[in-house]
Structure formats: structure tokens, C-alpha cells
Amino acid sequence: MVIAIIGVLIALLLPAVQAAREAARRMQCSNHLKQWVIASHNYHDTYLAFPSAQNTGQINSRFSPTYCLLPFIEQVPFYDLIITNKYNPWDGTTEGHLLRTNIPTVQCPSDPTVKIPGGNCAKGNLVVCYGDGSLQANGDVGPGHAQDVTLRGVYLPRIWKNLSSVSDGTSNSISVSETVTGANSSLTNVKGGAANAGTAIQDGSANRIKPSACANVVLPGDRNTLSNPWIHGDRWRACRFLDGYCFYSGFNTILPPNSPNCIRNGAETAWGFYSASSFHPGGVNCGLTDGAVRFVTDTVDTNGLPDSDQGRNLQGESPFGVWGAVGTPAGGESKTLP
């Protein structure tokens, strides 16, 4: 009888304990986002602009904003070692390599795979906002590769924005959110995986993107992707936080949080839909440009995910509702997160 009572008490207490632990993890993740945004403002005070989505390093120009912020999040030695050794953001193929170093400030403790080395670097959960666009001006090369002023986020490839460019207000514009990291290249889970969706997400005759097609490439229940996963053996979503390509360190405010990631082809430069995601029940943490951190639910308004002309050259109010509006710092919208 005593054993049975103890068993019942454990069964009653375990969910509460797990919920308390997740609440603590979510709070820690929120604190990391806040530190990141504060670091971006310290960077802005120093250089009079925020870092771009891709920044010039010692060898190439593909370093992520987080690379630039390392000195501002108490990672000066790590930053100096990267410069001294002239590392590329994708270096780190060997066990024990410096670029496999875990940086807790860019990781969320709710993600069980984030501390497990993957790809050619340590993973990071924090991803910057590219806005409500999905395409680049040069065809199939997507967010995170070439210069493209037609994208509208705070962080764009090789474009350094300052506070004056955030005309909708820093409290109405997202700078950074989070993503679940992939566990391996053949992952077909919605969170952390990437559907190689091909032409399913583009209407070739009208040259329009179809977010709803990406939202529907899931199976009921287990929410696995229907199409082929990412095809490269050593690269997957957020597998290296130093790399400026959107696949690794960015997201767009088109599909709501915890939606699939859909790419046009199996390449790290592919255009497509890169979603914010987390293991926090019901949504994701987002760091606003003013330093506040808000929890955005999976049900945030996206205006029904309408088809959009090319996903670029967007002007004025975002077609993707409140979620699209907070991803565009100068869209002229008055919409705010609920």
C-alpha cells in the first residue's frame, strides 16, 4: 500500500517537476536572447551600425552576426583565436577543433542536441531575422548568400543597418529568435530538419512562392516531412553558428513558429522558408530590437499565408500579417505582437 501511494505521488509530481524545469530552461534561453540584443547595441555604439548577416572575416565574407558579437558577449579570446588562425566559418572538421567549442550564450538548454557536435562547427540556437522575403535577386540563390537589398529584415547579407533604418520602432521589430538544431543530415523531423521541397513551394508559371505548400509538407501526428531531407552529409540546420548563410543562422517571418523548413533544392544557398522553432511548448522566444524578449506563439497572425510575388521586392505592409510585420523594420506597419 505504501509503495502504491508513493507511486501515485511520483506520477502526480513528475509533470509538475518537468514543467518547472522547462520554465527554468525557457527563462535561461530568454536571457541569452536578451544578452545577444544588448551585445548588438554595444556593437552599434562602437561601429555605428549593427553587424550584417554576412561579415568580412580574415579569409572570406561569410561570418554570421554572432561572430561579430563575440567580443561583446565575453568571448574575446575565442574571437582572437579565430582571427589569429584565419579560420573559415565552416572549419572544424576534426575532433577537438577550436570551432567545435560550445558557447552557452548562443545555445538553448531546451534543445537536447545543441551540445552534440554536428557538421563542421559547434551548434547555436540563435538565428537573426531576414524579414518576410524568401528569394534573392539572382534566382535560386536564397537568403544568406548574395547581396540583396530587396530583403527587409534588420540583418541582411553584407548590408549594415543602423537604428535609423528601424523606422517602425525598435519595439515593433524582431532582431533574433531561436531554432532547433538538426541532429543529422537525414533528419526528417519538422523541427531541425529541412524538406528538400523542390518546385512544390514555387508556382513556376506565375513566379510566386507558396508558403502554404511548405506548411503542408507534414504528416499528421509525428509531423515528419514528406519530401527529401537536406542532402549534404555534414550540414544541417544551425549546425554552425559562425556561418552567415540563412540555413545556418537565420530565419524569415513567413511561416509561423515551429513550422517546417522548406528549401528549393539541396544546397546551403537554396532559397526557401526558414522557420523559427524551439522545444518550448507553444512557440518561440524572440528578441526585439529594443532589447525586450517576447514569447511568440505558433498561432501568431500570418494573414493566412498568402502566395507572394517572388518573395522579394516587397514594399509597404507585409502580406504575412503580424508575424511578417514585426520582421520588417521599415514596412510602415503599426502592428505589434499580442
N, C-alpha and C positions, 0 to 999 in steps of 0.2 A: 504493500500500500504506500509506504514511504517513497519507494523508488518510483512508483507511478505518479505520485504527486510532484516529485522533483522533475520528472519528465515533462509533465504538463506545464510546470512553471518555466522550464527552459524553453519549451515551444512557444510560450506566450512572450517571453522576454527577448528571444533571439531577433525577431523582426524589429523590435524597438532599438536593440543594440546596433543592428545593421543600419537602421535609418539614422541613428546618431552618428555613426562612423561616416556615412556618406555625407551628412550635413557638414561634418568637420572637413572632409576632403573637398567638398564644393567650396567651402569658405577659404581653404588654402589656395585653391585654383583661382578664385576671385581675387585674392590678394596678389597672386602672381601677375594677373592681368593688370591690376592697378599699378604695380611696380613697373611693368612694361610701359604703360602710358606715361607715367611720371618720368621714366627714363627718356621717352621720346621728346618730352617737353624740355628736359635738360639738354638733350641733343640740339633741339631747336634754338634754345637760348645761346648755345655755343656757335652753331653754324647758320643760324637764321633761316632754317628750313628743317622739315622732317626728312629722315632718310627715304630714299626711293625704294621701290620694290626690288630693284636690282642695282647694286652699287659696285663701283670700280674697286677691285682689290689689287693685290700685288701683281697678279698674272692676268686676271680676267675681270669681267664686269657682271658677275652673276651672283654676288653675295646678297643675302637677304637683309632686311632691315635689322633683324636681331643681331646679325654680325656687327653692324654699326653701333648698336646699343650695348654691346658687351662691356665697354669701359664705364658705362653708366649704371650697370647692374652688378658692380663689384667683381668684374671678370677681366680686369686689366691684364693680369699675367697670361690668361688664355688668349686674349686678343693679341698681345705682343708676340706670343709663340707662333700664332698663325702667320703674322706678318714676317717674323724672322725666318720661318721655314718656307715662306712663299707657297702656302698650301692653296689648292683649289677647293671650292666648297664641296666637291664630290670626292675628295681624297679621303682615305680612311679604310681601305680595303683589307688591311692586315689587322690581325688581333692585337689589341693593346695600342693601336694608333691614337694619337692625340685627339683626332676629330671624332673618336668614339666616346669622348668624355661627356658624361651626363651633366647637364646644367639644370638644377632643380627649378630655377626661376621660370624656365620655359616649358616645364612639364606639369601635367595634372595628375595627382595621385589616384584619381578615379580610373585612369586608364591602365589596365593590367599589363599591357605590352610595351609601354613607353620606355621603360628602363632596359628592355631587352634589345641589344644592338641589332640593327637591321639596315639593309642597304649599305651605303658607304659612309655612314656617319652616325652619330647619336641622333635620336629622335627628339622632336619637340612638338608639343600640342598647340602652341600659339601660332595663329595664322593671321595675316593682315588682310584688310578689306580692299578688294579691287572694284567695288561698286556693283552696279547692276548690268554690266556688259559681259559678254561671253566670247566675242570674236576679236581678232586682230585685223588690221588693215591689209595684211598680206596673206589672206586666205586661211589655210588650215593651221597656221602658227597661232597658238592661243595665248590667253593671259599668262604673262610671265616670261615672254621671250623677246619680242621686238618692241621698239618704241611705238607707242600708240596713244595719242592724246584723246582718242575717242572713248577710251575707258574713263570711268568717272569716280573712282574711289580716292581715298586720301593717299593711298600708296600705289603708285603705278611704275612700270619699268622705266628706269633712267629718267624719271621726272621727279624733281624735288619740290614738293609743295610746302607752303608756309601757312601760318594761321589766317592770313588774309584771304586765302583761297577757300576757306571753310565758311562760306557766306551764309549757309543755312544755320549756322550756330554750332559751336563745339559740343553742346549738349544734345544736339539732334543728329550727330554724325558718328558712325562707328569707325574706330581705328583698328581694333584687333578682336578676335574671338578665338575659338578653340576647335580642334578637330581630333577625332580618334585616329590613332596611328595604325597603319597596317601591320599585321603580324608576318606576312609573307607575300610573295608576288602572285600567288594563285588564290588569294583571299577573295571570296565571293560574298562576304557579308556587306550589307549596305554601309555600315559604319566601318571605315578603314579600308574598304575595298573600292575599286574603280571599275565601272562597267565600260567595256570597250563597245560603245553603243552604235558606232558607225553612223549610217545615214538615218537611223531612227530618230535622231534628235535634230535633224535638219530637213526642211522641205526644199529640195534642190530646185524645183521649178519656180518657187517664189522667193528663194534665198532667205528663208525665215528660220529662226530657231524655234524649237518646240519643247519648252520646259516640261509640259505635261507628259511628253513621251518618256522623259527621264524619270519623272516621278512614278511612272507606271511600270518600270522595269524591275518589279519586285514580285516575289511570290507571297501569297498570304501566309501569315503566321511567322515563319522564320525569316522573312524579309531578305532573302538572298537574291542577288542579281540574276536576271535571266540570261544576259549576254556574256560574252567572253570577258574575263578579267584582264587587268594590266598584263602585258605580255613579256616585259623585261624581267629577268630572273633576280636582279639585285636592287630593284627600285619599287617603292610603293608609297602610298600616301603618307606625307610627313616623315619620311624615313631619314631626312637630313634637314635640320632646321637652319643650317647656314646657306642653303641653296635658295636663290631668289625665284626660281620658277614657281608659278602658281600651284602646280601639282604638289609641291613640297611645302610651301609656306604661305599660301594664300587661299582666299575663298571669295565667292561672289554672292551678293544678296538677291538671288533669283529664287531658287527653291528654298523652302523654309528649313530651319534647323533639323538635323537628323534625317535629311533626305538623301537619296543616292548621290554618288559622284559619277557623272557620265562624261566620257571623253570621246572625241570624234574618231580617233584612231589610237593604236597602241604606241604612243610616243609621249615623252615627257613634255613636249612642246604643244601637245594637242589642245585645241580649244574645246570648251565644253562647260559643264556645270560642276563647280567645286563647292560642296556644301559644308557649312559649319556643323559640327557634331560633337557629342560628348556622351559619357555614361551617367550624367546627372539625369535623373528621371524628369522627362517632360520638356527638355530644352537645353540651352547652352548659355554660358556666361559671355557677355560682350563688354569690352572696354570702350567707352565713348571717348571722343577726342578731348573732352574736358577733364578726364581722369576718373569719372564715375564709372562704376561697373554695374550693369543691369543683367538680369536673367531674362532671356528671350525664349518664349515657349514655342513649341513645334506648331502651334496654331496661329502664329503671328500672321497678320493680313498680308497676302501676296497678290491680291486682286484676281484670284482665280487662275494664276499662272498663264496669262495670255501669250500667244505666239508673238514674237517681236522681230521686226525687220533687222536681220543680220546680227542683232545683239550688240550693235555698235552705232556710232553716230547718234546716240540718244541725246535728246535735248529736252530741257524743261522737266516736268514732273515725271518721275519714274513710272513705268507701266506695271511695276510689281508691288504696288500698294505700299503699306507702311514699311515693310522689310526692304523693298527697293529704295524707298525714300531715305531711310537712315543710312543706307550705303552710299548715297551720293551727297557729298558735302556742299555742292553748289547747284542743286537741281531746282531751287526756288520753291521747295515744298515747305509746308508748315506742319507736316505730320511728325508726331513723336511716338516713341514706344509707349504702350499702355502701362 
